[in-house]
Amino acid sequence: MNSERQEKVGRFEEFIDQRLKPDLVHAIAERDKVFEQQKIFSDLRRNIENLEKNSVTSLRTLVNLGSEVYMQADVPDTRHIFVDVGLGFHVEFTWSEALKFISARDEKLARQIEEYTRLIASIKAQIKMVHEGIRELLELPVVFYIQFPSL
């Protein structure tokens, strides 16, 4: 293999390692953050629905003060709740208002997940394409992999 071909292969491998793989890791991490937000809102929706179903007007709960230190708290009126709407802001909602907000937020989060999933698929396709270019430069035979479903 001549030095020009080796240099091209080296640049392709560097592009994969320095650009595409970090982009892929970042996109997966961002999508995981959105999944976590979606789970938090799903849990909140379920809690509000349970409060409504059981007609809970007051409750006693444990509040995390930080570093896994908890304190007992009495909530005399559960009809209004504060929801973190982002950037450190909390808005007071009734249960029905909170459920509407959660539905709207859930739709937005679902769209973000779809966008990140498309981005991840695109980056993976780019990595495969560059690998194919390297294979052609090295004049290696095409290898087909048969993937069997897990049993």
Secondary structure, DSSP 8 states (H G I E B T S, - for coil): --HHHHHHHHHHHHHIIIIIHHHHHHHHHHHHHHHHHHHHHHHHHHHHHHHHHTT---EEEEEEEETTEEEEEEES--SEEEEEEETTEEEEEEHHHHHHHHHHHHHHHHHHHHHHHHHHHHHHHHHHHHHHHHHHHTT------------
